[in-house]
Amino acid sequence: MISIKKDDFNRNYELFARLCEITSEPLKIVKEGMPDLVVINADTYIRRKKMLDLREKLLKINEDELFEEKGVTFEELEKYLDEVENETEKN
């Protein structure tokens, strides 16, 4: 993760926004020598959020199997995977 001083980020917003878009990596904004914020491109955030949601669903399936409960159906999981794949293909 790249660290950027707050003042540099403010002066060069367009440059850093483009950097986030190209690399799909977050930027750490540093204020007064201390980490303050993490900035990420919106499309990258959405993709990562979907992947985290998928991971949670997969963990839930595993957990449900251990306790013999029903979690997400395979049809729901397949639909969700298709959505994630379609988003990835668009970018």
A tleap script that builds the chain and sets N, CA, C and O, in Angstrom:
source leaprc.protein.ff14SB
mol = sequence {
  NMET ILE SER ILE LYS LYS ASP ASP PHE ASN
  ARG ASN TYR GLU LEU PHE ALA ARG LEU CYS
  GLU ILE THR SER GLU PRO LEU LYS ILE VAL
  LYS GLU GLY MET PRO ASP LEU VAL VAL ILE
  ASN ALA ASP THR TYR ILE ARG ARG LYS LYS
  MET LEU ASP LEU ARG GLU LYS LEU LEU LYS
  ILE ASN GLU ASP GLU LEU PHE GLU GLU LYS
  GLY VAL THR PHE GLU GLU LEU GLU LYS TYR
  LEU ASP GLU VAL GLU ASN GLU THR GLU LYS
  CASN
}
set mol.1.N position { 0.855 -1.168 0.000 }
set mol.1.CA position { 0.000 0.000 0.000 }
set mol.1.C position { 0.905 1.235 0.000 }
set mol.1.O position { 1.845 1.332 0.788 }
set mol.2.N position { 0.609 2.152 -0.876 }
set mol.2.CA position { 1.381 3.382 -0.988 }
set mol.2.C position { 0.911 4.379 0.063 }
set mol.2.O position { -0.291 4.544 0.272 }
set mol.3.N position { 1.857 5.044 0.726 }
set mol.3.CA position { 1.529 6.093 1.695 }
set mol.3.C position { 1.718 7.452 1.043 }
set mol.3.O position { 2.727 7.694 0.380 }
set mol.4.N position { 0.749 8.336 1.230 }
set mol.4.CA position { 0.762 9.672 0.642 }
set mol.4.C position { 0.506 10.689 1.757 }
set mol.4.O position { -0.389 10.497 2.580 }
set mol.5.N position { 1.282 11.755 1.782 }
set mol.5.CA position { 1.016 12.827 2.742 }
set mol.5.C position { -0.295 13.512 2.367 }
set mol.5.O position { -0.607 13.681 1.189 }
set mol.6.N position { -1.046 13.898 3.378 }
set mol.6.CA position { -2.355 14.524 3.174 }
set mol.6.C position { -2.263 15.725 2.234 }
set mol.6.O position { -3.080 15.855 1.321 }
set mol.7.N position { -1.296 16.591 2.441 }
set mol.7.CA position { -1.163 17.783 1.599 }
set mol.7.C position { -0.856 17.425 0.150 }
set mol.7.O position { -1.372 18.060 -0.770 }
set mol.8.N position { -0.009 16.399 -0.061 }
set mol.8.CA position { 0.281 15.951 -1.427 }
set mol.8.C position { -0.968 15.392 -2.086 }
set mol.8.O position { -1.225 15.634 -3.265 }
set mol.9.N position { -1.743 14.638 -1.310 }
set mol.9.CA position { -2.986 14.075 -1.845 }
set mol.9.C position { -3.949 15.194 -2.244 }
set mol.9.O position { -4.553 15.144 -3.316 }
set mol.10.N position { -4.089 16.195 -1.390 }
set mol.10.CA position { -4.996 17.310 -1.688 }
set mol.10.C position { -4.572 18.063 -2.949 }
set mol.10.O position { -5.410 18.433 -3.771 }
set mol.11.N position { -3.275 18.285 -3.095 }
set mol.11.CA position { -2.769 19.034 -4.254 }
set mol.11.C position { -2.850 18.236 -5.555 }
set mol.11.O position { -2.983 18.813 -6.634 }
set mol.12.N position { -2.769 16.917 -5.451 }
set mol.12.CA position { -2.690 16.072 -6.647 }
set mol.12.C position { -3.791 15.013 -6.686 }
set mol.12.O position { -3.550 13.869 -7.072 }
set mol.13.N position { -4.985 15.401 -6.288 }
set mol.13.CA position { -6.088 14.443 -6.182 }
set mol.13.C position { -6.277 13.631 -7.460 }
set mol.13.O position { -6.363 12.404 -7.404 }
set mol.14.N position { -6.343 14.298 -8.609 }
set mol.14.CA position { -6.601 13.608 -9.881 }
set mol.14.C position { -5.538 12.542 -10.159 }
set mol.14.O position { -5.860 11.447 -10.620 }
set mol.15.N position { -4.294 12.859 -9.882 }
set mol.15.CA position { -3.200 11.913 -10.091 }
set mol.15.C position { -3.386 10.671 -9.226 }
set mol.15.O position { -3.253 9.547 -9.711 }
set mol.16.N position { -3.691 10.872 -7.956 }
set mol.16.CA position { -3.824 9.738 -7.053 }
set mol.16.C position { -5.112 8.958 -7.307 }
set mol.16.O position { -5.141 7.740 -7.128 }
set mol.17.N position { -6.160 9.636 -7.717 }
set mol.17.CA position { -7.397 8.944 -8.083 }
set mol.17.C position { -7.133 8.026 -9.271 }
set mol.17.O position { -7.603 6.889 -9.303 }
set mol.18.N position { -6.386 8.521 -10.237 }
set mol.18.CA position { -6.031 7.714 -11.418 }
set mol.18.C position { -5.137 6.539 -11.015 }
set mol.18.O position { -5.303 5.428 -11.519 }
set mol.19.N position { -4.197 6.783 -10.112 }
set mol.19.CA position { -3.320 5.721 -9.620 }
set mol.19.C position { -4.137 4.598 -8.970 }
set mol.19.O position { -3.874 3.419 -9.204 }
set mol.20.N position { -5.114 4.966 -8.166 }
set mol.20.CA position { -5.991 3.967 -7.540 }
set mol.20.C position { -6.757 3.180 -8.602 }
set mol.20.O position { -6.918 1.964 -8.494 }
set mol.21.N position { -7.218 3.877 -9.610 }
set mol.21.CA position { -7.979 3.227 -10.681 }
set mol.21.C position { -7.099 2.240 -11.448 }
set mol.21.O position { -7.523 1.117 -11.720 }
set mol.22.N position { -5.898 2.644 -11.794 }
set mol.22.CA position { -5.002 1.805 -12.599 }
set mol.22.C position { -4.496 0.597 -11.809 }
set mol.22.O position { -4.480 -0.523 -12.321 }
set mol.23.N position { -4.090 0.825 -10.577 }
set mol.23.CA position { -3.472 -0.252 -9.798 }
set mol.23.C position { -4.481 -1.102 -9.028 }
set mol.23.O position { -4.163 -2.223 -8.629 }
set mol.24.N position { -5.684 -0.590 -8.816 }
set mol.24.CA position { -6.691 -1.260 -7.979 }
set mol.24.C position { -6.181 -1.478 -6.554 }
set mol.24.O position { -6.630 -2.386 -5.854 }
set mol.25.N position { -5.254 -0.647 -6.145 }
set mol.25.CA position { -4.697 -0.732 -4.800 }
set mol.25.C position { -5.103 0.496 -3.992 }
set mol.25.O position { -5.265 1.580 -4.553 }
set mol.26.N position { -5.266 0.336 -2.687 }
set mol.26.CA position { -5.598 1.482 -1.840 }
set mol.26.C position { -4.384 2.374 -1.588 }
set mol.26.O position { -3.238 1.942 -1.717 }
set mol.27.N position { -4.657 3.612 -1.231 }
set mol.27.CA position { -3.622 4.561 -0.820 }
set mol.27.C position { -3.830 4.885 0.656 }
set mol.27.O position { -4.958 5.099 1.100 }
set mol.28.N position { -2.740 4.921 1.408 }
set mol.28.CA position { -2.819 5.308 2.820 }
set mol.28.C position { -2.473 6.782 2.906 }
set mol.28.O position { -1.386 7.187 2.494 }
set mol.29.N position { -3.384 7.592 3.438 }
set mol.29.CA position { -3.168 9.018 3.610 }
set mol.29.C position { -2.578 9.247 5.001 }
set mol.29.O position { -3.122 8.790 6.006 }
set mol.30.N position { -1.457 9.964 5.036 }
set mol.30.CA position { -0.740 10.214 6.282 }
set mol.30.C position { -0.912 11.685 6.648 }
set mol.30.O position { -0.667 12.573 5.832 }
set mol.31.N position { -1.334 11.926 7.876 }
set mol.31.CA position { -1.524 13.284 8.379 }
set mol.31.C position { -0.650 13.449 9.615 }
set mol.31.O position { -0.767 12.696 10.582 }
set mol.32.N position { 0.222 14.444 9.569 }
set mol.32.CA position { 1.128 14.726 10.675 }
set mol.32.C position { 1.937 13.489 11.066 }
set mol.32.O position { 2.164 13.224 12.247 }
set mol.33.N position { 2.368 12.732 10.042 }
set mol.33.CA position { 3.209 11.568 10.265 }
set mol.33.C position { 2.498 10.308 10.712 }
set mol.33.O position { 3.137 9.276 10.916 }
set mol.34.N position { 1.182 10.376 10.867 }
set mol.34.CA position { 0.419 9.219 11.339 }
set mol.34.C position { -0.616 8.804 10.284 }
set mol.34.O position { -1.208 9.667 9.634 }
set mol.35.N position { -0.841 7.499 10.108 }
set mol.35.CA position { -1.885 7.063 9.169 }
set mol.35.C position { -3.233 7.659 9.565 }
set mol.35.O position { -3.613 7.633 10.735 }
set mol.36.N position { -3.953 8.198 8.576 }
set mol.36.CA position { -5.219 8.871 8.858 }
set mol.36.C position { -6.383 8.201 8.134 }
set mol.36.O position { -7.402 7.887 8.748 }
set mol.37.N position { -6.232 7.983 6.831 }
set mol.37.CA position { -7.300 7.410 6.015 }
set mol.37.C position { -6.721 6.420 5.013 }
set mol.37.O position { -5.533 6.460 4.693 }
set mol.38.N position { -7.576 5.535 4.526 }
set mol.38.CA position { -7.230 4.679 3.401 }
set mol.38.C position { -8.234 4.981 2.304 }
set mol.38.O position { -9.443 4.975 2.535 }
set mol.39.N position { -7.719 5.249 1.098 }
set mol.39.CA position { -8.563 5.619 -0.038 }
set mol.39.C position { -8.475 4.509 -1.073 }
set mol.39.O position { -7.391 4.016 -1.384 }
set mol.40.N position { -9.634 4.123 -1.602 }
set mol.40.CA position { -9.677 3.077 -2.612 }
set mol.40.C position { -10.666 3.481 -3.704 }
set mol.40.O position { -11.661 4.152 -3.429 }
set mol.41.N position { -10.393 3.075 -4.924 }
set mol.41.CA position { -11.278 3.332 -6.059 }
set mol.41.C position { -12.636 2.668 -5.803 }
set mol.41.O position { -12.688 1.566 -5.257 }
set mol.42.N position { -13.715 3.317 -6.186 }
set mol.42.CA position { -15.062 2.806 -5.912 }
set mol.42.C position { -15.305 1.442 -6.562 }
set mol.42.O position { -15.870 0.555 -5.922 }
set mol.43.N position { -14.892 1.258 -7.815 }
set mol.43.CA position { -15.090 -0.031 -8.481 }
set mol.43.C position { -14.318 -1.143 -7.770 }
set mol.43.O position { -14.823 -2.254 -7.605 }
set mol.44.N position { -13.109 -0.838 -7.359 }
set mol.44.CA position { -12.304 -1.819 -6.633 }
set mol.44.C position { -12.958 -2.158 -5.309 }
set mol.44.O position { -12.979 -3.321 -4.908 }
set mol.45.N position { -13.493 -1.157 -4.625 }
set mol.45.CA position { -14.178 -1.387 -3.352 }
set mol.45.C position { -15.361 -2.331 -3.544 }
set mol.45.O position { -15.544 -3.268 -2.767 }
set mol.46.N position { -16.158 -2.086 -4.573 }
set mol.46.CA position { -17.333 -2.923 -4.833 }
set mol.46.C position { -16.910 -4.361 -5.097 }
set mol.46.O position { -17.505 -5.295 -4.560 }
set mol.47.N position { -15.871 -4.542 -5.933 }
set mol.47.CA position { -15.376 -5.887 -6.234 }
set mol.47.C position { -14.882 -6.581 -4.970 }
set mol.47.O position { -15.203 -7.745 -4.729 }
set mol.48.N position { -14.106 -5.869 -4.169 }
set mol.48.CA position { -13.581 -6.466 -2.933 }
set mol.48.C position { -14.696 -6.782 -1.949 }
set mol.48.O position { -14.657 -7.806 -1.266 }
set mol.49.N position { -15.681 -5.910 -1.877 }
set mol.49.CA position { -16.819 -6.145 -0.983 }
set mol.49.C position { -17.558 -7.406 -1.395 }
set mol.49.O position { -17.931 -8.215 -0.545 }
set mol.50.N position { -17.773 -7.579 -2.695 }
set mol.50.CA position { -18.453 -8.791 -3.178 }
set mol.50.C position { -17.643 -10.042 -2.862 }
set mol.50.O position { -18.203 -11.073 -2.490 }
set mol.51.N position { -16.332 -9.950 -3.008 }
set mol.51.CA position { -15.490 -11.101 -2.700 }
set mol.51.C position { -15.534 -11.420 -1.202 }
set mol.51.O position { -15.562 -12.591 -0.822 }
set mol.52.N position { -15.541 -10.396 -0.354 }
set mol.52.CA position { -15.657 -10.629 1.087 }
set mol.52.C position { -17.015 -11.225 1.445 }
set mol.52.O position { -17.108 -12.110 2.295 }
set mol.53.N position { -18.069 -10.734 0.789 }
set mol.53.CA position { -19.396 -11.301 1.018 }
set mol.53.C position { -19.425 -12.773 0.620 }
set mol.53.O position { -20.004 -13.601 1.322 }
set mol.54.N position { -18.799 -13.091 -0.506 }
set mol.54.CA position { -18.730 -14.477 -0.969 }
set mol.54.C position { -17.979 -15.333 0.041 }
set mol.54.O position { -18.413 -16.436 0.373 }
set mol.55.N position { -16.858 -14.827 0.528 }
set mol.55.CA position { -16.092 -15.574 1.528 }
set mol.55.C position { -16.942 -15.848 2.763 }
set mol.55.O position { -16.915 -16.952 3.307 }
set mol.56.N position { -17.695 -14.846 3.204 }
set mol.56.CA position { -18.565 -15.046 4.366 }
set mol.56.C position { -19.618 -16.110 4.088 }
set mol.56.O position { -19.910 -16.937 4.952 }
set mol.57.N position { -20.192 -16.093 2.881 }
set mol.57.CA position { -21.194 -17.108 2.527 }
set mol.57.C position { -20.578 -18.495 2.498 }
set mol.57.O position { -21.186 -19.455 2.972 }
set mol.58.N position { -19.372 -18.612 1.944 }
set mol.58.CA position { -18.709 -19.907 1.901 }
set mol.58.C position { -18.386 -20.410 3.308 }
set mol.58.O position { -18.534 -21.596 3.603 }
set mol.59.N position { -17.944 -19.495 4.169 }
set mol.59.CA position { -17.690 -19.882 5.553 }
set mol.59.C position { -18.976 -20.295 6.248 }
set mol.59.O position { -18.980 -21.215 7.066 }
set mol.60.N position { -20.057 -19.620 5.925 }
set mol.60.CA position { -21.364 -19.951 6.514 }
set mol.60.C position { -21.797 -21.350 6.087 }
set mol.60.O position { -22.335 -22.109 6.893 }
set mol.61.N position { -21.562 -21.692 4.815 }
set mol.61.CA position { -21.909 -23.033 4.331 }
set mol.61.C position { -21.124 -24.071 5.114 }
set mol.61.O position { -21.680 -25.071 5.568 }
set mol.62.N position { -19.823 -23.829 5.269 }
set mol.62.CA position { -18.978 -24.760 6.008 }
set mol.62.C position { -19.445 -24.877 7.459 }
set mol.62.O position { -19.520 -25.973 8.014 }
set mol.63.N position { -19.754 -23.740 8.055 }
set mol.63.CA position { -20.226 -23.726 9.440 }
set mol.63.C position { -21.546 -24.482 9.552 }
set mol.63.O position { -21.734 -25.265 10.483 }
set mol.64.N position { -22.456 -24.255 8.614 }
set mol.64.CA position { -23.755 -24.925 8.640 }
set mol.64.C position { -23.609 -26.434 8.495 }
set mol.64.O position { -24.349 -27.197 9.116 }
set mol.65.N position { -22.654 -26.863 7.674 }
set mol.65.CA position { -22.427 -28.297 7.523 }
set mol.65.C position { -21.986 -28.897 8.849 }
set mol.65.O position { -22.385 -30.007 9.201 }
set mol.66.N position { -21.158 -28.157 9.582 }
set mol.66.CA position { -20.695 -28.657 10.867 }
set mol.66.C position { -21.851 -28.814 11.854 }
set mol.66.O position { -21.863 -29.743 12.662 }
set mol.67.N position { -22.816 -27.907 11.786 }
set mol.67.CA position { -23.936 -27.937 12.719 }
set mol.67.C position { -25.216 -28.481 12.078 }
set mol.67.O position { -26.301 -28.387 12.653 }
set mol.68.N position { -25.071 -29.053 10.877 }
set mol.68.CA position { -26.185 -29.647 10.140 }
set mol.68.C position { -27.359 -28.688 9.982 }
set mol.68.O position { -28.517 -29.072 10.144 }
set mol.69.N position { -27.042 -27.433 9.663 }
set mol.69.CA position { -28.072 -26.438 9.382 }
set mol.69.C position { -27.989 -26.087 7.908 }
set mol.69.O position { -26.968 -26.320 7.262 }
set mol.70.N position { -29.063 -25.528 7.383 }
set mol.70.CA position { -29.073 -25.108 5.983 }
set mol.70.C position { -28.684 -23.639 5.906 }
set mol.70.O position { -29.266 -22.805 6.601 }
set mol.71.N position { -27.698 -23.313 5.059 }
set mol.71.CA position { -27.259 -21.939 4.843 }
set mol.71.C position { -27.698 -21.478 3.466 }
set mol.71.O position { -28.880 -21.553 3.127 }
set mol.72.N position { -26.776 -21.014 2.695 }
set mol.72.CA position { -27.023 -20.532 1.341 }
set mol.72.C position { -27.194 -21.734 0.423 }
set mol.72.O position { -26.432 -22.697 0.508 }
set mol.73.N position { -28.193 -21.680 -0.453 }
set mol.73.CA position { -28.374 -22.769 -1.408 }
set mol.73.C position { -27.299 -22.681 -2.485 }
set mol.73.O position { -26.705 -21.624 -2.699 }
set mol.74.N position { -27.059 -23.789 -3.150 }
set mol.74.CA position { -26.077 -23.792 -4.224 }
set mol.74.C position { -26.514 -22.893 -5.373 }
set mol.74.O position { -25.678 -22.299 -6.053 }
set mol.75.N position { -27.823 -22.793 -5.591 }
set mol.75.CA position { -28.329 -21.895 -6.630 }
set mol.75.C position { -28.030 -20.438 -6.294 }
set mol.75.O position { -27.637 -19.665 -7.168 }
set mol.76.N position { -28.216 -20.064 -5.034 }
set mol.76.CA position { -27.902 -18.703 -4.606 }
set mol.76.C position { -26.406 -18.425 -4.727 }
set mol.76.O position { -25.999 -17.347 -5.162 }
set mol.77.N position { -25.607 -19.390 -4.346 }
set mol.77.CA position { -24.163 -19.233 -4.435 }
set mol.77.C position { -23.720 -19.127 -5.889 }
set mol.77.O position { -22.864 -18.306 -6.217 }
set mol.78.N position { -24.294 -19.949 -6.760 }
set mol.78.CA position { -23.950 -19.901 -8.184 }
set mol.78.C position { -24.329 -18.548 -8.789 }
set mol.78.O position { -23.563 -17.975 -9.564 }
set mol.79.N position { -25.503 -18.043 -8.435 }
set mol.79.CA position { -25.929 -16.733 -8.931 }
set mol.79.C position { -24.964 -15.647 -8.458 }
set mol.79.O position { -24.590 -14.765 -9.231 }
set mol.80.N position { -24.572 -15.712 -7.213 }
set mol.80.CA position { -23.648 -14.715 -6.663 }
set mol.80.C position { -22.289 -14.800 -7.358 }
set mol.80.O position { -21.700 -13.772 -7.690 }
set mol.81.N position { -21.790 -16.011 -7.578 }
set mol.81.CA position { -20.523 -16.183 -8.284 }
set mol.81.C position { -20.591 -15.616 -9.693 }
set mol.81.O position { -19.638 -14.990 -10.157 }
set mol.82.N position { -21.710 -15.831 -10.377 }
set mol.82.CA position { -21.892 -15.280 -11.717 }
set mol.82.C position { -21.823 -13.756 -11.684 }
set mol.82.O position { -21.210 -13.146 -12.560 }
set mol.83.N position { -22.441 -13.142 -10.687 }
set mol.83.CA position { -22.420 -11.684 -10.567 }
set mol.83.C position { -20.992 -11.178 -10.363 }
set mol.83.O position { -20.586 -10.190 -10.975 }
set mol.84.N position { -20.237 -11.853 -9.507 }
set mol.84.CA position { -18.856 -11.447 -9.247 }
set mol.84.C position { -18.015 -11.601 -10.505 }
set mol.84.O position { -17.213 -10.722 -10.823 }
set mol.85.N position { -18.186 -12.700 -11.222 }
set mol.85.CA position { -17.432 -12.934 -12.455 }
set mol.85.C position { -17.781 -11.892 -13.496 }
set mol.85.O position { -16.892 -11.395 -14.187 }
set mol.86.N position { -19.054 -11.548 -13.626 }
set mol.86.CA position { -19.465 -10.529 -14.600 }
set mol.86.C position { -18.862 -9.182 -14.264 }
set mol.86.O position { -18.435 -8.468 -15.170 }
set mol.87.N position { -18.812 -8.808 -12.998 }
set mol.87.CA position { -18.209 -7.552 -12.587 }
set mol.87.C position { -16.719 -7.537 -12.916 }
set mol.87.O position { -16.186 -6.526 -13.373 }
set mol.88.N position { -16.049 -8.673 -12.677 }
set mol.88.CA position { -14.622 -8.772 -12.935 }
set mol.88.C position { -14.346 -8.648 -14.434 }
set mol.88.O position { -13.373 -8.005 -14.829 }
set mol.89.N position { -15.187 -9.252 -15.268 }
set mol.89.CA position { -15.011 -9.190 -16.709 }
set mol.89.C position { -15.218 -7.784 -17.259 }
set mol.89.O position { -14.585 -7.397 -18.242 }
set mol.90.N position { -16.100 -7.025 -16.630 }
set mol.90.CA position { -16.365 -5.657 -17.080 }
set mol.90.C position { -15.140 -4.771 -16.892 }
set mol.90.O position { -14.909 -3.842 -17.666 }
set mol.91.N position { -14.358 -5.066 -15.857 }
set mol.91.CA position { -13.193 -4.230 -15.521 }
set mol.91.C position { -11.988 -4.842 -16.109 }
set mol.91.O position { -10.888 -4.311 -15.956 }
savepdb mol mol.pdb
quit
